[in-house]
Amino acid sequence: HGDSVHRQIRLQAQLHTQPEVIAVTPTNVSLALQVTNPLDTTIAVDYTLRFTYAQVDSAGRLIPDSLGAASVAAAHDLSAWVHGLPAHLIFAPHETRTIPLTLMVPSPVPDGEYWAALVAVARKVTLRGASMSWPPEDILTTVPIAYQQGRVVSALELRGPQVTMVGDSLVHVCLPLQHTGTALTSGLL
């Protein structure tokens, strides 16, 4: 019963953000993020940007995924392009704020998909001497940000297999995939 109460508290404690996914286009690089504190208590929110991209789960919802390799992140990371994000804000109970953001796309930028995530970590603001922590843990909210430049093509090319004998009875087979498109491609086979 205790776990379900904590789960219910965490669900109620999520920061409300609109939009839930930010899609930026070359003609619309100014955006606004609306953030609402749904709690009956004051919260402190720390914001950061990092590379991530959105995957679609089995229910059709967009979920953030940051498992990409460092080389993928470097080539498709737009977090340095986002300007105007405060590092720290205090929200009164039920307060709503609009945070204006601008995406400054470097020129020239190759055709392709570029991703980042705005990560918000909220904590209850406590008075001196208060020992109770509520919600029971930090509240993490992630908002994916996507930008598409030009034509995006998904393409992988299978290179020649590499076979190596390991020991006297084990064979190691490697099938290299070469990314040849402009779409972000990351994952495991």
Secondary structure, DSSP 8 states (H G I E B T S, - for coil): -HHHHHHHHHHHT--EEESSSEEEBTTB-EEEEEEE--SSS-EEEEEEEE--EEEE-TTS-EEEE----HHHHHHHB-GGGEE---SEEEE-TT-EEEEEEEE---SS--SEEEEEEEEEEEEE---TT----SSSS-EEEEEEEEEEES-----EEE---EEEEETTTEEEEE--EEE-SSS------
